[in-house]
């Protein structure tokens, strides 16, 4: 399969994640962020386990829980803390530092060189996200900023370690292990920290099904598959596409408007994604795959 198609499939994940906000606000009950996270991860993981029929063994049990914590449990927990403490634009802008962290971790943990153009692309993408989602009156909160930074660091480590720890199983199986582990770790937090859900109507059920099957199982399979095939430094900048998708959905479904400044930010984000892929494809050798190659 060509690199372009691999990139396109990996890019589907953040573009679909961009719909999470509108689905959550329009279809789900307010005040249940951790419960929503559990219902997004755990059913998707268990469904994929039923399909793949393979449980992790030995060291892969521990690694699955480490990755599940980094990619889901810790990341989503800090994401919700940031969302409650900061305006959405500030949280998104702080979180957009993640691709730069991934570049550093890829060099440290995978021995992958970092072309200067890739760093430039990361900074450009960060600026583009700021222009796209940051409002002039946005206020900063110390706890919120730390939570947003912590979330970015958590998922950056999870992204790089997902590449470093490649088990001798298909990507779908590896995805099922991580989603299930992340959901299991989130479950006690949701049970103790939040009240029981109210009776669910059809709209709410459809919202949870969408987040679990499409926003969970489908997207994370292609995200982890992209990490395995292309490397974390190539896949992480695709996350910049998420705020673009969220903005476009707001325009189409909620009747929101787009200012000239926001339009400039969108262009900068798209330029940064292209520049980053061009720099990594032409300026740096691909990091060798640790361990076994995933099944194709």
HELIX and SHEET records of a PDB file:
HELIX    1   1 UNK A    3  UNK A   17  1                                  15    
HELIX    2   2 UNK A   20  UNK A   27  1                                   8    
HELIX    3   3 UNK A   33  UNK A   52  1                                  20    
HELIX    4   4 UNK A   59  UNK A   68  1                                  10    
HELIX    5   5 UNK A   69  UNK A   73  3                                   5    
HELIX    6   6 UNK A   74  UNK A   85  1                                  12    
HELIX    7   7 UNK A   88  UNK A   95  1                                   8    
HELIX    8   8 UNK A   98  UNK A  110  1                                  13    
HELIX    9   9 UNK A  116  UNK A  133  1                                  18    
HELIX   10  10 UNK A  142  UNK A  164  1                                  23    
HELIX   11  11 UNK A  171  UNK A  193  1                                  23    
HELIX   12  12 UNK A  202  UNK A  209  1                                   8    
HELIX   13  13 UNK A  210  UNK A  218  3                                   9    
HELIX   14  14 UNK A  219  UNK A  230  1                                  12    
HELIX   15  15 UNK A  232  UNK A  236  1                                   5    
HELIX   16  16 UNK A  237  UNK A  240  5                                   4    
HELIX   17  17 UNK A  241  UNK A  253  1                                  13    
HELIX   18  18 UNK A  260  UNK A  283  1                                  24    
END                                                                             
